[in-house]
């Protein structure tokens, strides 16, 4: 009989979600669905997951993400959009999609935005657009806010999901949060305070994401403002826990096939 817990993960050939289900076992999933507490070696599984997502094992996955983005860029160009091609390098750890049930919450209680076909985490287009909209609203640039769409008119600016295309270190790393208080009946009860470590995966720093934004050709005069504002948005942080320094991204703007300038 094969010990499923010994199966190694290779992101280039094994689906990560399937691997997680096999390693933790059907019994765990069944018991968790019934609301029962079941012990599982989350720390060990997360360490194996992090090790499997080392840069040298991700070449195929990164190339797949690049091909997808190239195809999406070509589609936007063929529809008459002006496309801005950015790179964003994480300067701190990134947590996006904490409420997502697709990846992470099955075992680690905290989710992560995840593409099950590419076997990669990603930054949802909605997160990028939401952060950008909040920024221009704060800047009182109603002209730019209206370009993002209204009830009467479709958006003139299209944000796409952003995928990692390279990583200096392991793409995924363990993170631990230790809540002390549990809210019960909308009250914090001091007598029931108890440290409860929660371990889960996050995106590491020094991971490079490719960001594509399409702008309708008749609105291309806003390109310089969009580029500068996007740089500010990324440095303010994307995703969860940005007030604690997570999700800080440095943007670089593509001017030729091999040349990027800092935003």
Secondary structure by P-SEA (a helix, b strand, c coil): ccccccbbbbcccccaaaaaaaaacaaaaaaaaabbbbbcaaaaaaaaaaaaacccccaaaaaaaaaaaaaaaaaaaaaccbbbbbbbbbcccccccccccccccccccccccccccccbbbbbaaaaaaaaaaaaaaacaaaaaaaaccccccccccccbbbbcccccccbbbbbbbbcccccccccccccbbbbbbbbbbbbccbbbbbbbbcccccccaaaaaaaaaaaaaaaccccccccccbbbbbbbbccccccccc
